Amino acid sequence: MIYGYARVSTDGQSVAAQVAALTATGCERVFQEVASGAKSDRAQLRRMLDQLTAGDVVMVTRLDRLARSTLDLLHTLEALADMGVGFRSLADAWADTTTPHGRLMLTVLGGLAEFERELIRARTTEGRERAKARGVKMGRKPTLTPHQQREAIKRREAGEPVPDIARSYNVSRWTISRLNNKNL
């Protein structure tokens, strides 16, 4: 079965042109949605995905109707492929997993997206290491000042219950339990 998916971002827009194009190209059922592409959980898209079986084809008028980013598109297409479902975009002839050429193009795009993720990861790691070398502290700022930490450790070592100490500083008991002298 060929399913269509039509989406517009705002209430003022109409899916009519998309529905007409999808129906004219053979879609037997078209799921329509008014939702921002930035939303990861779109009800009609989820309903359509839940009904798909091996051998079905999903069709859209343009790639941006299905996914909010290249990475999101590749994840969606991977999920479709895992189900044995084909994919076609009317405006993007190369995006057709029902043909060998389309599968090749999407495989190349997937490789490029993975390469880009690795580059981002490497740049992030390098930036973090340079920041640490400059003395930048990573992570959240401590909830307690160094003075409060020393005071809490003394109170804990004197036998005061950890929950009572935590309550007096308005922090969790785990914050007090993790404190140690070598960090000060």
C-alpha positions, 0 to 999 in steps of 0.5 A: 500500500502507498501511504502519503504524509502531508504536513504544514506548520501553522493553522493558516496553511493548507495541506490541500495541495500536498494531498492532491499531489500525493493522491494523484501519484497513487497514494491510497491513504494520506495522513494530514497534519498541522504541526511544526517540523521541529516537533519530534512527536507528531501524532499523525506521523506516528499513526502512519508509522504504526500502520506500516507493514513490509512492502508498503511505501511512504510518499511525501511531496518534499523531504522537509514535510517528513523531517526537521533535519538531515539527521532526523530524516536519516533516522526516520528512513532507517526506521522505515528500511528496518520495517521493509518499507520504501520511501519516495519524495515527489520533489526530490527524485533522488530520495526514492528508496524503492530504486537502487539509485535512490538507496545509493544516494541515501546511503551516501547521505547517511555516511556524510551525516555520520562523518559530520557527527564525528567532526562535531564530536572531535571539535567538542572534545578538543574545545573542552580539553583546551578550556580545561587547560585554561583552568575552566571548570566544567559542569554545574557550579557547586551548590555550596560555597567552599566555606559551607562545604568545609562547615558541612564536612565538620558537622558530618564528622562530628556526628550530626545526621546528614539529612539535618545538615542537608536541610539546613543548607536547602540541598539534598542529602546526596550533596552532603554525602558526596563532600570530601576534604580533598576537593576543598 
